[in-house]
Amino acid sequence: AKGFIEPGPALRQMLRIGAYCNDARLIVSGESNGHRMWRMHGDPTEGALLTAAAKGGVDPEALLKRHPRLGEVPFTAERKLMTTLHPAGDGRYCLYTKGAPERVLERCDRILDVHGVRPLTEADRRQALAANQRMATSALRVLGLAYRGLDQVPAVVDESLEQGLIFAGLQGMIDPPRPEVTPAVDLARQAGIRSVMITGDYPETAVAVAREIGFLEGPGGVLTGADLDAMDDDKLTAVADRVTVYARTSPHHKLRIVDALKRLGHIVAMTGDGVNDAPALKRADIGIAMGITGTDVAKETAAMILTDDNYASIVAAVEEGRTIYNNIRKFVYYLLSCNVGEILVVFIATLLNWPLPLTAIQLLVLNLVTDGAPALALGLERAEPGVMARPPRPPDEPVIDRRMVRGIIAQGIAITVVTLTAFQAGLLWHQSVSWAQTMAFVTLSIAELVRAYTARSEVYPLRRLGAFSNRAMQWACLSSLAIIMAIIYVPFLDPIFNTVAPDLRDWALMLLLILIPGAVAEVGKLWPQPQPRGQEAKQAA
């Protein structure tokens, strides 16, 4: 097979240990050019061990059929070891252990090299730990592998058997970051989201990976599980803002980190996949479980499941969430500003003892047609330029803030003034309430359609967005405009809606008035944006 290597006895033994002490499986997924294609089911680290064994000529499936597992001491984050028991085939039995290199070495008193098994010396230990350091600095995840023979099956298979082991060697593997992760980290940083790495790997491995993907840029910013154990909660809270990488951590450390960030007032999103991650996922503001490698417990505990296990998808979800929130604001802003204008038109006319500028059925048309369709189109707006260049909004910020209130008032006044001006012009020029109501209805309804275009952004002018970039808005406004034209120009509809056909002089005035609310909205975008209160979101990954 491609990538096949011819191992010596010592290397073959190490590959066998990786295959025995393993819960992952390699499954045939198809064929390509006469070669079988494989996919891995289980933990990626264990899958890498199986792949290395297969490429070294060791068939994991056949190996386990000949020597099935008889017992197991499962991996825990505290022990950082896993051990399995198998028959050796000669009437004896063998114990296989993998785990953190320093933990494995602590339990070994012999070593397997090219000459066979011999006593493990202090020089051997130092050499193994130095090799581990070099591999970890190269962003490799390193495991120590060991074994020992047994004459009989022990009554209880537990961690007490993990003594007097024979050290077989170190095996390093790397899970290279996906190409889209580094740009996603940069984008998250622009959006005010500081990503934090919490891992069980060695500090050297964690730092190498963090620098590669842009998590860690300067010196420092790294704490280990031992450092966390030496700190009380107050001290951890004091340094949490400056730490980007937490290495050699255990599940209870994750809880403390989440609590420290929350005490600082941050919104914390926590990713995890294991059973031990469940408490931290529950404690975080947003728990995110891995959809592919995540356990059922993690998925049930989390508020969200990441179906592709990709960090970039989290950042994309943040961008989509900001877009949806912005569109909700646009929807609310547009409807309230238009409805306030309609209310003021009727209220002021009644207050001044004028004839009603709009009939009941005309108001109904305004609410169902010229308000509803464009408002729905606003909900389909694409992300605005720079949506990920803004800091996170404070969680207690209302949807209707002061800036929106000022805009609603300005728009309400502008719509009221132009509608009542058209109404009075109709009364003055034609001495007809129906004519005046038609001019008020047309002015108000089309002004709201123009206003819908300016409502597509609270910040950017229409020319920056592109007047025709939202296709749904074109259909909404054109269909609404067609209905308005039919109401005033189709003869049999005139008595129903109490309308007449305006002349050229009427249209000249109405077109001028129609543009005023939109112009007021565009000028309002020049008002300085209020500075955010600096709420920074944190995501622990």
Secondary structure by P-SEA (a helix, b strand, c coil): ccbbbbbcaaaaaaaaaaaaaccbbbbbccccccbbbbbbcccaaaaaaaaaaaaacccaaaaaaaccccccccccccccbbbbbbbccccbbbbbbbccaaaaaaaccbbbcccccccccaaaaaaaaaaaaaaaaaccbbbbbccccccccccccccccccbbbbcbbbbbbbccccaaaaaaaaaaaacbbbbbbccccaaaaaaaaaaacccccccccccaaaaaaccaaaaaaacccccccccccaaaaaaaaaaaaaaccbbbbbbccccaaaaaaaccbbbbbcccccaaaaaacccccccccaaaaaaaaaaaaaaaaaaaaaaaaaaaaaaaaaaaaaaaaaacccccccaaaaaaaaaccccaaaaaaaacccccccccccccccccccccaaaaaaaaaaaaaaaaaaaaaaaaaaaacccaaaaaaaaaaaaaaaaaaaaaaacccccccccccccccaaaaaaaaaaaaaaaaaccccccccccbbbbbcaaaaaaaaaaaaaaaaaaaaaaaccccccccbbbbbcc
